[in-house]
């Protein structure tokens, strides 16, 4: 129903957060989150504003519509404020496709447990979708992200030789 009428699907609710599909109307709020260069130095940037709306529209159709998952927005319940993104992407590693967890919380919302809460919701959703394993692909200098992955039960798997910059952690999931 939601996709047919272009409404965002709510993926998961936690005590403080809602993870839902992104909408073209979210593009400006997401862009503001990505303005802090220190917080975003290890993640891909965004396109220009108009291009981003087109990209979001295509993403909704192609990723959510085809796979049933993707990167979602993280919304704080108490004030309906978009504070980050988290979800499941596809990642090619050494010639094989894996399900990758992704998470990003805007700088002003960090250090409050939102990243862990959102990532736990993603893991729970992955289990419900029948996904047996998640990987976390990160720049080896991204200490906060690596720390969170370890806290979530991910274990070091391998270093990738893309300029010797990336590490991969993985977590096998028990099905729900």
BELHUBEL-V559394 format. One line per field, one symbol per residue. ss: DSSP state (~ for helix, > for strand, _ for the rest). phi: phi as a letter, one per 40 degrees, with the letter a starting at -180 (. if undefined). burial: I if it has 9 or more other C-alpha atoms within 8 Angstrom, else O. A space follows every 10 residues. Layout:
# BELHUBEL-V559394
ss->???
phi->???
burial->???
This chain:
# BELHUBEL-V559394
ss->_________> >>>___>>>> ___~~~~~~~ ~~~_______ ________~~ ~~~~~~~~~~ ~~~~~~~___ >>>>>>____ >>>>>>>>>> >>>__>>>>> >>>>>_~~~_ ___~~~~~~~ ~~~~~~~~__ __>>>>>>>_ __~~~~~~~~ ~___>>>>>> _____>>>>> >>____
phi->.ccdbfbccc cabbcbbbba ccbdccdccc dccccccccb cbbccbccdc cccccccccd cccccccgai cbcbbcccbf ccbibaibbc bcbfgbcbcb cbaabddcbc gbgccccccc cccccddccg ccabbbbacc ccdcccdcdc ccgcbdbacb ccgfbbbbba acbccc
burial->OOOOOOOIOI IIIIOOIIII IIIIOOIOOI IOIIOOOOII OOOOOOOOIO OIIIOIIOII IIIIOOOOII IIIIIIIOOO OIIIIIIIIO OOOOOOOIII IIIOIIOOII OOOIIIIIII IIIOIIIIOO IIIIIIIIII OIOOOIOIII OIOIIOOOOI OOOOIIIIII IOIOOO
